[in-house]
């Protein structure tokens, strides 16, 4: 799903600028203006006064134009519009249409800030709830419960990420709704996903590794019972990280080994989830050893994450952030700062909450060297990021 800053593009056209002429006036490449209007990146703070002047708006008005991000508008079919007016006519074809809309939204997750996707995701979630409450026929209601569970998981992911992983309660509420709907739909995979997402909140927001371990272990068990070896492996990787947070090295390594064993059970007819690739195994194992105080081993694992994970820009930014921490803890300041510039580049585009938290952690550990020009540059860019 494409994203657009519709009002920003309209304002540019209203003052008579093409993308080329605006780029020339601001001293940037045309593709930079294209990316701004597609909500793929943010103008840097130093260019915003000139940008506002070029558009004939105040700095606050420019901020409003930049914040107004939405999906490229698509027309809904007459059938779907009719179903929403009369929910009792909902059929399995309408449910399939809802799943397609959700899939497009999920595909857009790594394209930009989560806050840009929230309005349309929230609208879809509300529509699914409406149809599920009034649809006739048990088969249709069961199918809608499955979509309700999936949209609830996605909404939890979005609100948590958009809040920089601070709005834990809202995310947990969505995950609870997802688990309940999944159990009603007899959908073990989605129930396991909801429990796994709950463990993420406990581990990375609430700082409660014991609760995170419990939730991740339950997710692994539910997924394994449903013979979803890929999802079970992902959950076991987070069991390992929970143990690493508590300093339990042997339990951590045991969980990592179990995750690898689950991956080995995937047969040729089961398509492994992208998250359960060797890249995810290396990513989480690297994070584990970083927490266990072994930055050299962590660096080796994180550097082995395949290039394919770069397509998932928010996850890749976390990999880079942990790699920067591993290098920093070995006193490789040049390598750490070089990697942190890549993290900031990614965060400027995606605003991924996980990467932001890792970036701030690295910034705290850099303070003893803040007089170094390269370290000061990282701190300046981080400050600009916080204020943009």
WOURDA-V986968 format. One record per backbone hydrogen bond with DSSP energy under -0.5 kcal/mol. NH is the residue of the N-H (numbers start at 0). CO is the residue of the C=O. If there is no record, write none. Layout:
nh:NH co:CO
nh:NH co:CO
This chain:
nh:3 co:69
nh:4 co:36
nh:5 co:3
nh:8 co:4
nh:9 co:5
nh:10 co:6
nh:11 co:7
nh:12 co:8
nh:13 co:9
nh:14 co:10
nh:15 co:12
nh:16 co:11
nh:21 co:17
nh:22 co:18
nh:23 co:19
nh:24 co:20
nh:25 co:21
nh:26 co:22
nh:27 co:22
nh:31 co:28
nh:32 co:28
nh:33 co:29
nh:34 co:30
nh:35 co:31
nh:36 co:32
nh:37 co:33
nh:38 co:35
nh:39 co:34
nh:40 co:34
nh:46 co:43
nh:47 co:43
nh:47 co:44
nh:48 co:44
nh:50 co:46
nh:51 co:47
nh:52 co:48
nh:53 co:49
nh:54 co:50
nh:55 co:51
nh:55 co:52
nh:56 co:51
nh:61 co:57
nh:62 co:58
nh:63 co:59
nh:64 co:60
nh:65 co:61
nh:66 co:62
nh:67 co:63
nh:68 co:66
nh:69 co:3
nh:71 co:1
nh:80 co:76
nh:81 co:77
nh:82 co:78
nh:83 co:79
nh:84 co:80
nh:85 co:81
nh:88 co:85
nh:89 co:86
nh:94 co:90
nh:95 co:91
nh:96 co:92
nh:97 co:93
nh:98 co:94
nh:99 co:95
nh:100 co:96
nh:101 co:97
nh:102 co:98
nh:103 co:99
nh:104 co:100
nh:105 co:101
nh:106 co:102
nh:107 co:103
nh:107 co:104
nh:108 co:105
nh:110 co:107
nh:111 co:107
nh:111 co:108
nh:115 co:112
nh:116 co:112
nh:116 co:113
nh:117 co:113
nh:118 co:114
nh:120 co:116
nh:121 co:117
nh:122 co:118
nh:123 co:119
nh:124 co:120
nh:125 co:121
nh:126 co:122
nh:127 co:123
nh:128 co:124
nh:129 co:125
nh:130 co:126
nh:131 co:127
nh:132 co:128
nh:133 co:129
nh:134 co:130
nh:135 co:87
nh:140 co:136
nh:141 co:137
nh:142 co:138
nh:143 co:139
nh:144 co:140
nh:145 co:141
nh:146 co:142
nh:147 co:143
nh:148 co:144
nh:149 co:145
nh:150 co:146
nh:151 co:147
nh:152 co:148
nh:153 co:149
nh:154 co:150
nh:155 co:151
nh:156 co:152
nh:157 co:153
nh:158 co:154
nh:159 co:155
nh:160 co:156
nh:161 co:157
nh:162 co:158
nh:163 co:160
nh:164 co:159
nh:165 co:162
nh:167 co:165
nh:170 co:166
nh:171 co:167
nh:172 co:168
nh:173 co:169
nh:174 co:170
nh:175 co:171
nh:176 co:172
nh:177 co:173
nh:178 co:174
nh:179 co:175
nh:180 co:176
nh:181 co:177
nh:182 co:178
nh:183 co:179
nh:184 co:180
nh:185 co:182
nh:186 co:181
nh:187 co:185
nh:190 co:186
nh:191 co:187
nh:192 co:188
nh:193 co:189
nh:194 co:190
nh:195 co:191
nh:196 co:192
nh:197 co:193
nh:198 co:194
nh:199 co:195
nh:200 co:196
nh:201 co:197
nh:202 co:198
nh:203 co:199
nh:204 co:200
nh:205 co:200
nh:207 co:201
nh:208 co:206
nh:211 co:207
nh:212 co:208
nh:213 co:209
nh:214 co:210
nh:215 co:211
nh:216 co:212
nh:217 co:213
nh:218 co:214
nh:219 co:215
nh:220 co:216
nh:221 co:217
nh:222 co:218
nh:223 co:219
nh:224 co:220
nh:225 co:221
nh:226 co:223
nh:227 co:222
nh:228 co:226
nh:231 co:227
nh:232 co:228
nh:233 co:229
nh:234 co:230
nh:235 co:231
nh:236 co:232
nh:237 co:233
nh:238 co:234
nh:239 co:235
nh:240 co:236
nh:241 co:237
nh:242 co:238
nh:243 co:239
nh:244 co:240
nh:245 co:241
nh:246 co:243
nh:247 co:242
nh:248 co:246
nh:251 co:247
nh:252 co:248
nh:253 co:249
nh:254 co:250
nh:255 co:251
nh:256 co:252
nh:257 co:253
nh:258 co:254
nh:259 co:255
nh:260 co:256
nh:261 co:257
nh:262 co:258
nh:263 co:259
nh:264 co:260
nh:264 co:261
nh:265 co:262
nh:269 co:266
nh:270 co:268
nh:271 co:269
nh:275 co:272
nh:276 co:273
nh:280 co:276
nh:281 co:277
nh:282 co:278
nh:283 co:279
nh:284 co:280
nh:285 co:281
nh:286 co:282
nh:287 co:283
nh:288 co:284
nh:289 co:285
nh:290 co:286
nh:291 co:287
nh:292 co:289
nh:293 co:288
nh:297 co:293
nh:298 co:294
nh:299 co:295
nh:300 co:296
nh:301 co:297
nh:302 co:298
nh:303 co:299
nh:303 co:300
nh:304 co:301
nh:308 co:305
nh:309 co:306
nh:310 co:307
nh:311 co:308
nh:312 co:310
nh:315 co:311
nh:316 co:312
nh:317 co:313
nh:318 co:314
nh:319 co:315
nh:320 co:316
nh:321 co:317
nh:322 co:318
nh:323 co:319
nh:324 co:320
nh:325 co:321
nh:326 co:322
nh:327 co:323
nh:328 co:324
nh:329 co:326
nh:330 co:327
nh:331 co:326
nh:332 co:330
nh:335 co:331
nh:336 co:332
nh:337 co:333
nh:338 co:334
nh:339 co:335
nh:340 co:336
nh:341 co:337
nh:342 co:338
nh:343 co:339
nh:344 co:340
nh:345 co:341
nh:346 co:342
nh:347 co:343
nh:348 co:344
nh:348 co:345
nh:349 co:345
nh:350 co:346
nh:355 co:351
nh:356 co:352
nh:357 co:353
nh:358 co:354
nh:359 co:355
nh:360 co:356
nh:361 co:357
nh:362 co:358
nh:363 co:359
nh:364 co:360
nh:365 co:361
nh:366 co:363
nh:368 co:365
nh:369 co:366
nh:371 co:368
nh:375 co:371
nh:376 co:372
nh:377 co:373
nh:378 co:374
nh:379 co:375
nh:380 co:376
nh:381 co:377
nh:382 co:378
nh:383 co:379
nh:384 co:380
nh:385 co:381
nh:386 co:382
nh:387 co:383
nh:387 co:384
